[in-house]
Amino acid sequence: MSELVIFEEDAQPVEVRLEGDTVWLSLQQLADLFGRDKSVISRHLKNIFDSKELDRDRTVAKHATVQREGKREVARGIEFFNLDAIISVGYRVNSVRATRFRQWATRVLREHLTKGYSLGEHRLAQQGMAELEQAMALLSRTLERQELVTDIGREAVGIIMGYARTWRLLLDYDEGKLQVPAGQRNPREGLSTAEARQALDALADELKSRGEASELFARDHGDNLAGILGNIEQTMFGEPLYATAEERAAHLLYFLIKNHPFSDGNKRSGAFLLLLYLRKQGLELTLNEQGLTALTLLIAESDPKAKELMVRLTMNLLSGRSPALHASRSGHEH
């Protein structure tokens, strides 16, 4: 289902096709947007695809468009280019205009994605409504602060929208809460502070050698790391506080991101230790790299009051059976 919107900021208005989770322009519209001849735009696009800066199959789509040729109306397949291609061309020919268009497109997409999800399909319980509003507000805030109209941004949308669908279906059966997934595993031996520190030091050395981390990356704030690792293993009245491996992994990721145990790189370190913990537990992360990045950003942007929402979301993603996971994957298959 596509929608036409108008970009009319400071120059000739351009009609923009909004479809799925991105915007699309034809070659002629690109020429109009940036004030260049079509041959110039076409040459830049060829260079972008030839150099493998962008994958043509993922950034170009054909749409049937009716054109008048003499006295006849003829339907022809016209190539449209998505936002990634639009911005790549724009920075080559008119960077100021490209920046303004990116900012406009980010705002339009954010509004479309967050408002377009229909809340009228079910009569929602009050408790459930508040939870879904938290999720939608989190998505909007994350996209706005990060300007994530990218693969990672689309992963974030897929995770939240998929979670919302899961939650909605369960409304017919319970009180509107996403339940702990069935079939979770008993935890194995936990991750020790020494193991975590040794792995983080190796990661920091590797990233610093590539110029991708500062000297403060993954440096401890006191005993916070040890406290978090001990917290997920704790017991109460002789029973484990977090009973399953997935529950412990979800809390581990949440605490590492939200409690800021390191001077720098809390999100990257948190994601890294999650992978290490899952390996020790014999669990496989079914999220791809962009999905994991999106999840860490969503947790980082979340309100502390939404902790249980974030933990349940993570547990359902780790279970490998959540519609959110399938929605996230399908965004890469079109």
C-alpha positions, 0 to 999 in steps of 0.5 A: 500500500503506497501513499503520495506525499509532497516535499515542498521545503524551500524549492520546487515541490516534489511528489514522493512515494511513501511505501513500506518503511522508506520513500521512493523517487523516480529518476525524473523526480531525483533530477527535479529534487536536486536540480540536475539533468537526468543524465547526471543523476543516472551517472551517479547512480551507476557509480553508486551501484558499480562501486557496491556502495549500495545493493541495487536489488535492495534500493531499486523497485519498479512500479507500473506508471501510466504515461500519455504517449501521443493520444495513447495512455501506456502503462510502463514499468518505471524504476524508483529509488529508495531513501538510501539511494536518494541520499547517496546521490544527493550528497554528490550533487547537492549536499544541503538539499540532501540533508534537508530532504533526509530530515524531512523524510525522517520526520515523515517516515516516523509519523507514518510508522508510529501513527499508521499502526491501527489501534482500532482493530481490537477493543484494548484493555486499559492496562494493555493500552498503556503498554502498547503506548509505551512501545510506540512512544519508545519507537518514535523516540528512538527513531527521532534521536538516532535518525535511524532511517537505515537498515537498523532503523527498519529492524527497530520498527520490525521488532516493535511492530512485531511485538505489538502484533504478538501482544495484540493477539494475546489480548483475547486470552489473557490480561494483555501481557506478553507472556514468558515464552514456552520451552525455555531452558534451564540455565547452565553455569553463569558467566564469571567476572574474570571471563567477562573482563578477559573477553572485554579486554580482548574486544577493546584491544581489537576495536582500539587497533582499528580506531573504533574505540577510546581508551575508556571503552569497557573500563569498569565503574567500580564493581558494577560489572561484578554486581550485574553478573551476580544479580542475574544469578541470585536466589530468593528464599532458596529459589532462583530470582530469574529461573531460565537462561533466557530470563537471565540473558534478557536481564543481563542485557538490560542491566548492562545497557541501563546501569552504565557499568562502563566508562564508555561503550555500554551498548556495544559491551552489553551486546557483546557480553550477551552473545558470550553469555548465550554461547555459554548457555548453549543458546543461539541468537536468532537476531541478525547484527542489525536486529541486535543493534536495534534492540540495544538502542531500544533498551537504551532509549526506554523509560526505566518504568518500561523495564518489564516490557523491555525484558519480556520483549528481549525474552520473546526475541531470544526464544526464536518463535516471536512474530517480531523476529519474523517481521524483522527478518522479512524486512530484509527479504523484499 
